[in-house]
Amino acid sequence: MSVISFPDRGHWGDAQWRGNCSGHVYAHLFDLLRPRTFVDPMMGSGTSIDVARERGIDALGLDLHQGFNILRDRLRDHLPGHWAGGADLTFSHPPYHDMVTYSGAVWGDAHPDDLSRCADVDDFLDKLAQAVLNQRDATRDGGVYGVLLGDLRRNGAYHALTSDLQAYLPRRERRAIIIKAQHNTQSDRRAYGQLRFGRVTHETILLYERLRGDTYFALACAVNQQRRVSQGTWRAVVRHAITGLGERFTVQDVYKAVYAAAPDRVQQAEHWKAKVRQVLQRLEELSGEGRGVWCRAA
Ligand SMILES: C[S@@+](CC[C@H](N)C(=O)[O-])C[C@H]1O[C@@H](n2cnc3c(N)ncnc32)[C@H](O)[C@@H]1O
């Protein structure tokens, strides 16, 4: 079935957790894929883990709210030792950009690596792709990795997050696209005037199979990354450059990293250092509350 609909969410997880998902979705996936080991690196209220454990699946749930950060921590390093070679299934249900804000709202304090606190849609897609590739790395050869994701409409524009994400992932590993009808959303209860193009009432499940041997894939990723650095916005260039700089760095470090990552861009832009400083300042403002990756530049 490539279209699914579960109006009832079942007794799993927490119905009060904003953006929680019906447990029947996970039951459907487990019936389809029959994993023996399963990890959800963004488990939220733990719906997926409740369903998995009820079915006798060896399951691990992680989330930023309990200290696991999919943008900084290698998921594979967190798997139990007896899952040799990786998990049968790694599946996540990330934030849909800023549709629901998690850190500082649903739980704890605002966190700069919270996927619901990205600077903009491009920043979100960049980070989400990094997260899904982290999932891929924790999946055994022949295992499955995937996401449940929704699209977003903002100020008249339609952000097709699910299709855009696919452009970052290896096409030859794609195995299924499942459309899930969306029920009981907050927007259902809001009164809308006439919506010219209608409301978004579906989400999408993307499933990929990790193929054995990843030399080709690593190369494809490197090319893709290079393309984003040479053609992307200055914000993408700076963000890419500072990813490898560790916990503390200076503006001079950022200049060096940007120069190393995108020498052609630097040579074409006379005032590139001013641009870099401008981006750092903007990212710092966006990270908010004086904390976070962007605030480390002194
Ligand atoms: C849509 S919710 C998951 C809801 C879950 N399926 C449920 O039914 O309760 C998305 C989750 O992603 C988590 N998250 C956001 N950024 C993260 C990050 N960098 N690392 C790990 N988890 C993150 C949020 O804390 C939130 O709990």
PDBQT file of the ligand as one rigid body, heavy atoms in Angstrom, charges set to zero:
ROOT
HETATM    1  C1  LIG A 301       7.985  15.380  15.470  1.00  0.00    +0.000 C 
HETATM    2  S1  LIG A 301       8.825  15.094  16.980  1.00  0.00    +0.000 S 
HETATM    3  C2  LIG A 301       8.787  13.330  17.127  1.00  0.00    +0.000 C 
HETATM    4  C3  LIG A 301       7.433  12.868  17.646  1.00  0.00    +0.000 C 
HETATM    5  C4  LIG A 301       7.344  11.381  17.886  1.00  0.00    +0.000 C 
HETATM    6  N1  LIG A 301       7.243  10.645  16.641  1.00  0.00    +0.000 N 
HETATM    7  C5  LIG A 301       6.155  11.074  18.780  1.00  0.00    +0.000 C 
HETATM    8  O1  LIG A 301       5.215  10.388  18.328  1.00  0.00    +0.000 OA
HETATM    9  O2  LIG A 301       6.131  11.544  19.933  1.00  0.00    +0.000 OA
HETATM   10  C6  LIG A 301      10.479  15.508  16.537  1.00  0.00    +0.000 C 
HETATM   11  C7  LIG A 301      11.524  15.317  17.623  1.00  0.00    +0.000 C 
HETATM   12  O3  LIG A 301      12.820  15.620  17.057  1.00  0.00    +0.000 OA
HETATM   13  C8  LIG A 301      13.649  16.045  18.131  1.00  0.00    +0.000 C 
HETATM   14  N2  LIG A 301      14.873  16.713  17.615  1.00  0.00    +0.000 N 
HETATM   15  C9  LIG A 301      15.005  17.939  17.059  1.00  0.00    +0.000 A 
HETATM   16  N3  LIG A 301      16.294  18.200  16.755  1.00  0.00    +0.000 NA
HETATM   17  C10 LIG A 301      17.015  17.116  17.114  1.00  0.00    +0.000 A 
HETATM   18  C11 LIG A 301      18.405  16.790  17.064  1.00  0.00    +0.000 A 
HETATM   19  N4  LIG A 301      19.340  17.648  16.587  1.00  0.00    +0.000 N 
HETATM   20  N5  LIG A 301      18.806  15.564  17.532  1.00  0.00    +0.000 NA
HETATM   21  C12 LIG A 301      17.896  14.676  18.028  1.00  0.00    +0.000 A 
HETATM   22  N6  LIG A 301      16.561  14.947  18.119  1.00  0.00    +0.000 NA
HETATM   23  C13 LIG A 301      16.112  16.151  17.655  1.00  0.00    +0.000 A 
HETATM   24  C14 LIG A 301      12.738  16.955  18.936  1.00  0.00    +0.000 C 
HETATM   25  O4  LIG A 301      13.206  17.110  20.264  1.00  0.00    +0.000 OA
HETATM   26  C15 LIG A 301      11.384  16.221  18.844  1.00  0.00    +0.000 C 
HETATM   27  O5  LIG A 301      11.167  15.444  19.993  1.00  0.00    +0.000 OA
ENDROOT
TORSDOF 0
